[in-house]
């Protein structure tokens, strides 16, 4: 039986590699749809899912829009496009009776998983067009089942959501030699859509236009730029004009904020992203792929220059968060695979040592498969999400207290899963319990908290006793973090993935 299966896989790999690559990618993305619940970082939940649902519920908790109370006096620096798509999706789902938060997220993950397959399919076609089917099999498989791609494909990160239009635009430019107006107008629209999802994609679009000019395709470059500007003006400029009576004010605010706060976040030296790329692509194969990426830059300028400009800018800019560089990972893989395999074919050393290279790839695929299997079924921020789901199932939440007195600040609670925008009161080192008592005296009784969630069991007894001076409490449930959350916390305590202890407020003292 096992031999029959392996023979079938080998036959498919030789005869229908693209079909096998797509099926492999779909398999792990389906696993991620079913099991990779929750969220990875604050931005992929609170700037997209949470915000979109507040609009559906007519709450606008973060005040992104001007409202009757004029609580928002200036733009906040966010594109409304990607979040707005989720708003319309949630409105659509609720129209047909789907209100359950986890149910909505299954739909969101399915759509994102399917959408991400654009990158796999056209990434394969790009590699095949430039270097042939043998090289395309390697590049396509990497795009399909690289250890972090299925997990990221179902997250709501704008850095990942902007990738498929970039890949598709690149494919259209390489597909044939035609320089028609319609072709480059469509390419400009795709680059514009990517910009509307993630503002930094303008760097990739700029590099794309420069590459066309270096190739002396003046009309193509002009058409692409015109189409890009039209797309940006209609979507980004149009939405800003409707809300603020001025176009592109959100983009301008985004640029202003990031320039003024360039050194206020995660600052690292210029070479940080190179180290990150080398680590995430798994050494020593990562060194080969990065070498291949730079090797034939003149020969494949349309692939290289947009990604290089994107990488160079982010390497220069002080604020360096890992997710910022994600949009060019597929291009590093595609061009890296092409450049490296061409080098190996011409290298006397590697022709004499094929077993060494084979062993390097075996090592790569072993580690990749292990990480892939774990991450594709990982539940991100499980304790925080499931704590909200548990309280939602009780159907009586009027307010919450989040007790994290061992930390300086309280983490934001994903109230999307609570399905109710009740007030949340925090207890931390900067917000001691005495502040809570004072706040409650100024809060109407109907909004007083009736659940307390303790995160972390550190010094639990004195923390619980202190809270019992304010409330009479009844223990309800304990929610453990997921395996990956626990691993990430042990590797870096800054990943605050604690166990949640839920108590019901019986009465106030």
Secondary structure, 3 states (H helix, E strand, C coil): CHHHHHHHHHHHHHHCHHHHHHHHHHHHHHHHHHHCCECCCCHHHHCCHHHHHHHHCCCCCCCCCCCCCCCCCCCCCCCCHHHHHHHHHHHHHHHCCCCCHHHHHHHHHHHHHHHHHHHHHHHHHHHHHHHCHHHHHHHHHHHHHCCCHHHHHCCCCHHHHCHHHHHHHHHHHHHCCCCCHHHHHHHHHHHHHHHHHCCCHHHHHHHHHHHHHHCCCHHHHHHHHHHHHHHHHHHHHHHHHHHHCCCCHHHHHHHHHHHHCCCCCCECCCCHHHHHHHHHCCCCHHHHHHHHHHHCCCCCHHHHHHHHHHHHHHHHCCECCHHHHHHHHHHHHHHHHHHHHHHHHHCHHHHHCHHHHHHHHHHHHHHHHHHHHHHCCCCECHHHHHHHHHHHHHCCCCEEEEECCCCCCCCCCCCCCCCCCCEEEEECCCCCHHHHHHHHHCCCHHHCCCEEEEECCCCHHHHHHHHHCCEEEEEEEEECCCHHHHHHHHHCCCCCCCCEEEEEEEEEC
